[in-house]
Structure formats: structure tokens, C-alpha cells
Amino acid sequence: MAHNPQMKWIVIFAFVLIIGSLASAMVFLVRDRGQTRNVARALTFRIGFSIALFALILLANWMGWIESTGIPVQRQ
């Protein structure tokens, strides 16, 4: 799949950051009942991490670090 095996670990780390930020937003929502700005800040970080991961995947594809294989088409 990837020419660069480190890309797999970078993507996994980014997903952990995204899920962790989402979980912290949930904790802030339950604990603070949405009275503080912590929920919005955590969700903003989640959006930032998601956009950064998307940009990294696009860059890695453009640089040739990963290959896009697509979905195999079966001819009938």
C-alpha cells in the first residue's frame, strides 16, 4: 500500500488525536454542561486535526509516499 511505512503510523497517530479530541469534548460537555468554552475548543481542535490529516494524505499522494489504488472494477 505505502512506499513509506511511517505514513501508516502518522495516520494512526492523527486518528488517535482526532478521537481523543472528540472524547475530551464529550467529557467537557458532560462535566461543564456546556457552560465553558472547552467544548468548542476541543471540537475546533478536532476539525483542525481532521483538515491536517486530509491535507497530509493529499500531500503524501502527490509526493508519491503512498499510492492510491482505488476500488477494483470487475468487468462482466
C-alpha positions in Angstrom: 0.0 0.0 0.0 2.5 2.6 1.0 6.1 3.2 -0.1 6.7 4.9 3.2 5.8 2.7 6.2 6.0 5.6 8.6 2.9 7.1 6.9 0.8 4.4 8.4 1.9 5.3 11.9 1.4 9.0 11.2 -2.2 8.4 10.0 -2.9 6.2 13.0 -1.5 8.9 15.4 -3.7 11.5 13.7 -6.8 9.3 14.1 -5.9 8.9 17.8 -5.6 12.7 18.2 -9.0 13.2 16.4 -10.8 10.6 18.6 -9.1 11.9 21.8 -10.2 15.5 21.0 -13.8 14.2 20.4 -13.7 12.3 23.7 -12.4 15.3 25.6 -15.3 17.4 24.1 -17.7 14.8 25.4 -16.2 14.9 28.8 -16.3 18.7 28.9 -19.9 18.7 27.7 -21.0 16.3 30.5 -18.9 17.8 33.2 -19.4 21.5 32.5 -22.8 21.1 30.9 -21.6 23.3 28.0 -21.2 26.4 30.3 -17.5 26.9 29.4 -15.7 27.2 26.0 -13.9 24.0 26.5 -16.3 22.0 24.3 -16.0 24.4 21.4 -12.2 24.5 21.8 -12.0 20.7 21.8 -14.2 20.4 18.7 -12.2 23.1 17.0 -9.0 21.1 17.6 -10.8 18.0 16.2 -11.7 19.9 13.0 -8.1 21.2 12.7 -6.7 17.7 13.1 -9.1 16.3 10.5 -8.2 19.0 8.0 -4.5 18.5 8.7 -4.8 14.7 8.2 -6.7 15.3 4.9 -4.0 17.7 3.7 -1.3 15.2 4.7 -2.9 12.4 2.8 -3.2 14.7 -0.3 0.5 15.7 0.1 1.7 12.2 0.6 -0.2 11.1 -2.6 1.2 14.0 -4.6 4.8 13.3 -3.3 4.5 9.6 -4.1 4.8 8.5 -0.5 1.5 6.5 -0.8 -0.3 5.1 -3.8 -4.0 5.4 -4.5 -5.2 2.0 -5.6 -8.9 2.7 -5.9 -11.6 0.1 -5.9 -11.1 -2.8 -8.3 -13.7 -2.9 -11.1 -14.9 -6.3 -12.2 -16.0 -6.5 -15.8 -18.9 -8.6 -16.7 
